[in-house]
Amino acid sequence: MQAKIQGQHRRFAEDNDVDLINVGRAWSSIESQLPTLALTVDGNHPSLAGSYIEALAIYRYLSDRSLVVAAYRPDGMSVTDAESIASEIERRISSKLRLRAALPP
């Protein structure tokens, strides 16, 4: 399902000449790096951790600031999980969130 959604978002970005905040890439990376985190509540809709990934990816894109300065942690999420998610996005994902540059002309 994730690949289908990612493809639809990419096509939308291409068709409308807009940037794509590549949350799908962030999601996939964190899912493989932190397999114990439940990212969905039902296989499709994001859990607290999944929503936090999306929020941090959007924040990183819009602010162009390191996630090290993002102090917010959702109620009910451990400090360890929040730091792991932020670190994973910052370390592996943040430079690849903006996809427009990689799109063909």
Residue frames relative to the residue before (quaternion, step in Angstrom):
aa qw qx qy qz dx dy dz
M 1.0000 0.0000 0.0000 0.0000 0.00 0.00 0.00
Q 0.6363 0.5547 -0.3261 0.4255 3.56 0.98 -0.90
A 0.6505 0.5141 -0.3178 0.4599 3.60 0.96 -0.83
K 0.6351 0.5277 -0.3242 0.4616 3.59 1.03 -0.77
I 0.6593 0.4976 -0.3001 0.4770 3.58 0.92 -0.92
Q 0.6429 0.5290 -0.3154 0.4554 3.58 0.94 -0.92
G 0.6606 0.5103 -0.3032 0.4596 3.59 0.94 -0.85
Q 0.6531 0.5086 -0.3104 0.4674 3.58 0.98 -0.81
H 0.6537 0.5032 -0.3116 0.4716 3.57 0.98 -0.81
R 0.6398 0.5241 -0.3243 0.4592 3.57 0.98 -0.81
R 0.6548 0.5060 -0.3110 0.4674 3.58 0.93 -0.88
F 0.6246 0.5332 -0.3353 0.4618 3.58 0.99 -0.81
A 0.6594 0.5063 -0.3046 0.4648 3.59 0.90 -0.92
E 0.6633 0.4993 -0.3020 0.4685 3.57 0.92 -0.87
D 0.6925 0.4995 -0.2775 0.4403 3.58 0.83 -1.02
N 0.7781 0.3404 -0.1609 0.5028 3.57 1.07 -0.71
D 0.3836 -0.7602 0.4483 0.2721 3.56 1.36 0.18
V 0.4621 0.6392 -0.4700 0.3961 3.53 0.83 1.09
D 0.5847 -0.5615 0.4487 0.3761 3.55 -1.26 0.42
L 0.2527 -0.7236 0.6207 0.1653 3.51 -1.25 0.56
I 0.2456 -0.7162 0.6327 0.1628 3.56 -0.74 1.03
N 0.2649 -0.8463 0.4458 0.1220 3.51 -0.09 1.31
V 0.0554 -0.8315 0.5521 -0.0263 3.53 0.52 1.26
G 0.5922 0.5846 -0.3601 0.4218 3.59 1.08 -0.65
R 0.6426 0.5026 -0.3169 0.4838 3.56 1.03 -0.76
A 0.6316 0.5195 -0.3269 0.4736 3.58 0.99 -0.83
W 0.6462 0.5388 -0.3041 0.4469 3.55 0.93 -0.99
S 0.6889 0.4917 -0.2837 0.4507 3.59 0.80 -1.02
S 0.6571 0.5121 -0.3136 0.4556 3.56 0.93 -0.87
I 0.6896 0.4692 -0.2878 0.4706 3.57 0.85 -0.93
E 0.6091 0.5545 -0.3471 0.4483 3.56 1.04 -0.73
S 0.7118 0.4282 -0.2633 0.4906 3.61 0.98 -0.78
Q 0.6965 0.4738 -0.2769 0.4623 3.60 1.04 -0.71
L 0.7889 0.1924 -0.0783 0.5783 3.60 1.09 -0.71
P 0.0418 -0.8781 0.4758 0.0273 3.59 0.68 1.09
T 0.6183 0.5576 -0.3613 0.4199 3.63 1.16 -0.33
L 0.5794 0.5705 -0.3829 0.4385 3.60 1.23 -0.27
A 0.3089 -0.7206 0.5884 0.1977 3.57 -0.87 0.92
L 0.1825 -0.8264 0.5269 0.0779 3.59 -0.45 1.19
T 0.7540 0.2417 -0.1755 0.5850 3.58 1.27 -0.24
V 0.4334 -0.6742 0.5262 0.2841 3.53 -1.27 0.35
D 0.8171 0.1442 -0.0415 0.5566 3.56 1.17 -0.54
G 0.6612 -0.4922 0.3083 0.4749 3.57 1.22 0.37
N 0.7750 0.2729 -0.1542 0.5489 3.58 1.25 -0.20
H 0.7646 0.3438 -0.1878 0.5118 3.60 0.74 -1.03
P 0.5106 -0.6964 0.4086 0.2955 3.58 -0.85 0.94
S 0.4131 -0.6536 0.5815 0.2533 3.49 -1.23 0.71
L 0.7382 -0.3407 0.2980 0.5002 3.56 -1.26 -0.25
A 0.6667 0.4933 -0.3008 0.4710 3.60 0.92 -0.89
G 0.6521 0.5154 -0.3126 0.4598 3.60 0.97 -0.82
S 0.6547 0.4987 -0.3033 0.4802 3.57 1.01 -0.81
Y 0.6335 0.5306 -0.3259 0.4594 3.57 1.04 -0.76
I 0.5995 0.5446 -0.3499 0.4707 3.60 1.05 -0.75
E 0.6748 0.4978 -0.2925 0.4597 3.56 0.84 -0.99
A 0.6664 0.5091 -0.3038 0.4521 3.58 0.89 -0.94
L 0.6814 0.4804 -0.2973 0.4654 3.60 0.89 -0.87
A 0.6357 0.5247 -0.3371 0.4549 3.59 0.98 -0.77
I 0.6625 0.4895 -0.2982 0.4823 3.58 0.96 -0.85
Y 0.6335 0.5216 -0.3264 0.4690 3.59 0.96 -0.85
R 0.6610 0.5158 -0.3104 0.4480 3.59 0.88 -0.94
Y 0.6655 0.5057 -0.2946 0.4632 3.56 0.96 -0.87
L 0.7309 0.4530 -0.2543 0.4426 3.57 0.73 -1.05
S 0.7515 0.3973 -0.2181 0.4794 3.58 0.95 -0.84
D 0.1970 -0.7891 0.5380 0.2213 3.56 1.16 -0.67
R 0.4920 0.6201 -0.4385 0.4256 3.56 1.13 0.76
S 0.5983 -0.5700 0.4324 0.3608 3.53 -1.15 0.65
L 0.4910 -0.6651 0.4800 0.2936 3.55 -1.07 0.72
V 0.4451 0.6776 -0.4594 0.3628 3.58 1.25 -0.07
V 0.6994 0.4618 -0.2705 0.4737 3.60 1.08 -0.67
A 0.5428 0.6099 -0.4100 0.4066 3.61 1.20 -0.16
A 0.1648 -0.8405 0.5137 0.0509 3.56 -0.25 1.28
Y 0.5461 0.6454 -0.4016 0.3520 3.61 1.17 -0.43
R 0.0247 0.7485 -0.6623 0.0224 3.53 -1.11 0.84
P 0.4594 -0.7056 0.4576 0.2859 3.61 -0.68 1.02
D 0.5522 -0.5686 0.4904 0.3623 3.56 -1.17 0.65
G 0.7796 0.3186 -0.2434 0.4811 3.55 -0.94 0.86
M 0.6595 0.4510 -0.3164 0.5113 3.61 1.25 -0.04
S 0.4573 -0.6930 0.4822 0.2795 3.55 -0.86 0.93
V 0.6151 -0.5375 0.4272 0.3877 3.54 -1.22 0.52
T 0.6402 0.5449 -0.3212 0.4359 3.57 0.97 -0.87
D 0.6765 0.4770 -0.2979 0.4756 3.61 0.87 -0.92
A 0.6523 0.5139 -0.3214 0.4551 3.61 0.90 -0.88
E 0.6767 0.4813 -0.2924 0.4742 3.58 0.90 -0.88
S 0.6350 0.5312 -0.3279 0.4551 3.59 1.02 -0.77
I 0.6537 0.5032 -0.3097 0.4729 3.59 0.96 -0.88
A 0.6776 0.4864 -0.2976 0.4645 3.60 0.81 -0.97
S 0.6570 0.5159 -0.3068 0.4563 3.56 0.94 -0.88
E 0.6663 0.5060 -0.3028 0.4565 3.57 0.94 -0.89
I 0.6436 0.4940 -0.3273 0.4844 3.60 0.96 -0.78
E 0.6829 0.4970 -0.2920 0.4487 3.58 0.83 -0.97
R 0.7226 0.4685 -0.2495 0.4427 3.56 0.84 -1.00
R 0.8307 0.2645 -0.0985 0.4798 3.58 0.78 -0.95
I 0.7861 0.4038 -0.1542 0.4418 3.53 1.03 -0.73
S 0.6259 0.6230 -0.3698 0.2889 3.58 0.74 -1.00
S 0.6800 0.4785 -0.3099 0.4611 3.61 0.92 -0.72
K 0.7235 0.4170 -0.2323 0.4986 3.59 1.22 -0.31
L 0.4197 0.7291 -0.4655 0.2748 3.60 1.21 0.09
R 0.7049 0.4009 -0.2635 0.5224 3.58 0.93 -0.83
L 0.1779 -0.8453 0.5007 0.0568 3.54 -0.41 1.21
R 0.4748 0.7161 -0.4377 0.2651 3.60 1.13 -0.50
A 0.6451 0.5407 -0.3298 0.4275 3.60 0.90 -0.89
A 0.7000 0.4637 -0.2692 0.4718 3.59 1.11 -0.60
L 0.5505 0.6200 -0.4049 0.3855 3.58 1.21 -0.17
P 0.5122 -0.6250 0.4736 0.3504 3.59 -1.04 0.61
P 0.5912 -0.5927 0.4038 0.3690 3.61 -1.09 0.61
